[in-house]
């Protein structure tokens, strides 16, 4: 199946994230904390915690720090209690935006979120206003020039839902959320390590923006990603 060009968008996003690496550990620790409290500290039976620990490893977080935060979360030690809240809205050109947050103060978070949208050309939406434009799924993306036939063969055999070749040659593997880890493991066992891999909210369609509007959209996204309570920012703009 053919798809639109996403590689430039993905590389652009990775570059922006690398510039903000200082905040990544904080966000991963929150995810580890919430996942461990919800499903326990056993990686073997807590897939959400496994994914969070994988993120920690990818971000070069020391193993002892990962263990400390799992132990702290499951030992009911005193600490901050986080609540997960998703905010939805619209960016430049009507592009859809979703921000997943973890917060210990929802009043503060919604005020900061509304301020960020309003001051940067966006609009806060109501719950459910844009989520239908995204699909909750597992996603693995391989760089242009990867062995498409081998990826497709291994992925589909392992239970992937779809394999998409984008216009720029990048190969995208999509899975059900529950199948993501098995498909990823099968691909890696075949020597196929993805550039990007995770459970995400994937836009069903993208909104093309002019250069000026893309710059304004990026500014809005930067402000949202810089909010202390923001964990993930999803959008459907082609930047």
N, C-alpha and C positions, 0 to 999 in steps of 0.2 A: 504494500500500500504506500502511495506517495504522500508526502506531507510538506508543509510550508517550511521555509528556512528558519531554523531555531539556533543554529550553532553560534552565530554572532551574538545573539541575545544571551545565550548561556555563558559564553566567554566574557562578555561584558559584565554580566552579573557576578561571575566568579572574581573578576578583577576588582569590582567595587567591594566585594566581601573581604578580599585579601587586605584592602586598605583599612578595613575596620576590624582586623583580627583581634584587637584588644578586647572587644565586647563579646567575642564568640564564646570564650570559656564561661562567662557569666550565664549566657543563654543555655549552654549545654548543661551546666550544673543545675539550672532550674528544671530542665527536661529530665535529667537523671532523678532529681528529687521527686518530681511529680510521678514519674513512671514507677519508681521504686515504692512509693507510698501506695499507689493504686494497685500494683500487681505483685509486690514483694521483690526481694533482692536476688532471686534465683534467675540468672540469665537464661537457663534452660527452659523455663516456663513463662517468661515474661518477654514477649517479642518487642514490645515498645522499649523496654529497658535495653535490650540487645542493640536496637538501632541507635539509642542515645549513646551507648558505650562505643559503638562504632564511630559515631561522630566525634566523640572525645579522642579516640585514637587518631583519627584523621587530622584533628586539630593539635596533635602532639601534647595532649594533656597527660601528665604523669599518672601511671596506674594507681599509685598510692592515693592520689587525690580523687580519682574516680571511686576507689573502694571506700574512702572516707565518707564521701557524699552518699553512697548507697547505704553504708552502715548508719549514717546519721538519719537518713530518711526512714529506714526500716526499724530503727531502734527507738522511734518516737522521742528522740531527743528534742529539747526545746529549740525552736527555730521558726522561721517565717513560714506561714501557710499560704501557698499560692493557689489562686483560682484561675482557671482557663476561660478566656472569653475571646470570641471572634467578632471583629468589627468589619463591616462591609461598606463600600462606598464607590464613588466614581472619581476618576482622575481627569486629565486633560483629554479632550475629544470624546468623552463618554466612556473611556477605558474603565474596565472593572478592576477593583482592588479589594483584596481581603487581607486583613492583618490578624494573625493569631497571636494572642498575648498571654502572659502569665503574670498575674498581679496580686499584690497583697492589699490593694486599695482600688477598688473599681471606680470610685468617684474621681480619684486623681487620673486614672487611666483614660476614662471616657472624655474628661475635660481636655487632656493633652491630645487625644486622638482627634477630637472635633477641631481644636485649635490648629493642628497640623494640616488637616484637610482644608479648612476655611482660608487659612493664610497663604495657601500655595495652589489655589485654583481648583481644588477638588470639592466634593460634597460628601458628607456622611450619609449613608443609606440606612434603611431599616434592616432588621434581621431577615435574611432570605432574599434580599434585593438583587444580589449578584451571584450567590453561591451556585445557582443552577447553571452558570456559565463555565463551571469548573468540574472536573472529574477527580474524585479521590482515588488514587491508584499508585501502584509501584511504577517507577520509571528508571530505566538505565539508558544512558546516552553515550554513544561511541563516536569518536572523531571521524570526520570525512576521511575516506581512504581505508577504513576498517573493512574486514572481510565480511561483507553483508550476508553472503550465502551461509557461512559457518555460523554467524550470529543467529540467523533465522532458524537454521536447523536445530541448534542446541536449545534456543529459547523456546521454540514451539514444542519441542519434545519434553521440555521441563515444565510446560504448562502455562507459558506466557499467553496473554490475550491477543497481542498484535505485535508486529514488527514493522516499523515505518521508516522508509528512506526519505529524508527531507530533501528539499530542492538543492541544498548545498552539499549533499553527500553524507551528512551525519546520519547515523542509524539509531533509532529510538526503539527500545523494547518496553512495552506496557504490560503490566500484570495486575491481577486483583491484589488488593492489599495483603490478604492472607497468603498469597503465593509468592510474594516478592522475595523473601529470603531464600526459598528453594530455587527459584529461577536464577537469582544472583549467584548462589553457590554453584549451580550447574555450569553457568557461563564462566565463572572464575576457574573451576576445575578443568575447563577446556582451554584455559589460557586467555580468556576474553575478559579483561578487566575494564570496566566502564570508566569514562572520565567523570561522569556524574551518576550517582545512584542513590535512590532514597524513595520514601513514600511522600507523595506530594499532592497538591491540588493543581491539576494540569488544566490550562484553559482549553476549552473546546474549539474556540476560534480566536484569532488575534485581530487587534485594531491597528491599522497602519496610521502612523503619525508623520506630519511634516517634520523637518529638521528642527524648526523652532519649537513646535509642540512637543517633540521628543525630549528636547532639553528641559522644558518646563515640567514634563512628566518625570524625568529623572530627578529633578530637584525635589518634587513631592515625595517620590519613593525614598530618596536619601533621608528626608526629614522623618518619614514614618519609620524607617529602619533604625534611625538613631535614637528613637524613643526607648527609654530604659526597659519598658515592659514588653516591647515588641519581640516576638520570637521568630516569626516568619512573615514575610510580606509576599503575597501572590498577586499577579496582575496579568492582563491579557494584551498589553501594549507591545508592539514590535518596535524596539528601540534601535 
